[in-house]
Amino acid sequence: MDTDTTRPRLPRTAALTPGRGGQPRLLIDAPAGSAEIYLHGAHLTAWTPRGGRPVIFTSRRAVFDAVAPIRGGVPLCLPWFGAGVSGDRRPAHGWGRVSPWQLRSVEPQPGGAVQALFTLERDGIAALYSVSVGEELALTLSLRRSADAPTDHPVEAALHTYLAVGDVTAVEVSGLDGVHYLDKVTGRADQVQRGALRITGQTDRVYASGSPVTVSDPAYGRRVRVTGVRARNTVVWNPWSAGAAALADMDGDEFASMLCVESAVVGDSATRLEPGESVSLGTRIAVAPL
Ligand SMILES: O=P(O)(O)OC[C@H]1O[C@H](O)[C@H](O)[C@@H](O)[C@@H]1O
């Protein structure tokens, strides 16, 4: 008899098994799509719509030791992004991606999807993360400051999605024309995107828009659409060869097969939560032929 009361009942389309490094991960094999989510960071490392090819990039050098953040997939950045608004917060991108989350439920959804819910409570913040795996991937993160917690730093969050692309130098990123952005590579604020974005070098930009962004990928013959939900920012990141070479958990050539398009609420959009208040942020990812 299963006496583990912390483990929810799973439908036949899901299994909780040891993954890489022996780390616990949820496998979902729904009629409309499959996915893999590690409890460490509630970190989704794979999503494939039924009959399609994988949409999410995870580095072949990613570390699965329940300590380091996982390189690739969808790191959850919370309750701050990078070093936070104050610029001195550690660990980078907050504690969400390096904490063990609890799996609360896994339920079949209409249309052949499966939804998994994860929770985490720390430092006066209760986080709820919903992952809906189907023909589309829908991720929703809610953060609530506990009623008795003192008001703290402004809250930032990002769904730091690593998209798998056939050749990053050939992709075109549309949906950002005319949007203001902070260029973190040059340090220049208040830049304006003109036309579609092409990736021709190290790219690290925080755009002031959460509207849909489309990555057209001729090498894979597909368009991947990332739609922010209540996102006020979109971060676009590629480390390029030199940046990837400097990362211990990414091979130098892997920069060419990924592009991060992150629905976010960061920087000037950070929210100061009063005790009992909450904020939520989502992203929806869908694929269509080119
Ligand atoms: O190396 P990580 O801590 O995972 O961060 C990877 C990247 O995340 C975001 O996209 C930031 O905008 C970048 O500045 C950062 O380099």
The ligand as a MOL file (V3000), in Angstrom:
LIG
                    3D

  0  0  0     0  0            999 V3000
M  V30 BEGIN CTAB
M  V30 COUNTS 16 16 0 0 0
M  V30 BEGIN ATOM
M  V30 1 O 23.1880 32.0230 -16.2360 0
M  V30 2 P 21.8200 32.3170 -15.6520 0
M  V30 3 O 21.8730 32.7750 -14.2220 0
M  V30 4 O 20.8920 31.1420 -15.8250 0
M  V30 5 O 21.2250 33.5250 -16.4800 0
M  V30 6 C 21.0980 33.4570 -17.8580 0
M  V30 7 C 20.5350 34.7750 -18.4020 0
M  V30 8 O 19.2380 34.9620 -17.9060 0
M  V30 9 C 18.5130 36.1060 -18.4020 0
M  V30 10 O 18.1510 35.9440 -19.7360 0
M  V30 11 C 19.2770 37.3840 -18.1720 0
M  V30 12 O 18.7010 38.4890 -18.8450 0
M  V30 13 C 20.7290 37.2480 -18.6000 0
M  V30 14 O 21.4500 38.4010 -18.2020 0
M  V30 15 C 21.3530 35.9980 -18.0010 0
M  V30 16 O 22.6930 35.8740 -18.4390 0
M  V30 END ATOM
M  V30 BEGIN BOND
M  V30 1 2 1 2
M  V30 2 1 2 3
M  V30 3 1 2 4
M  V30 4 1 2 5
M  V30 5 1 5 6
M  V30 6 1 6 7
M  V30 7 1 7 8
M  V30 8 1 7 15
M  V30 9 1 8 9
M  V30 10 1 9 10
M  V30 11 1 9 11
M  V30 12 1 11 12
M  V30 13 1 11 13
M  V30 14 1 13 14
M  V30 15 1 13 15
M  V30 16 1 15 16
M  V30 END BOND
M  V30 END CTAB
M  END
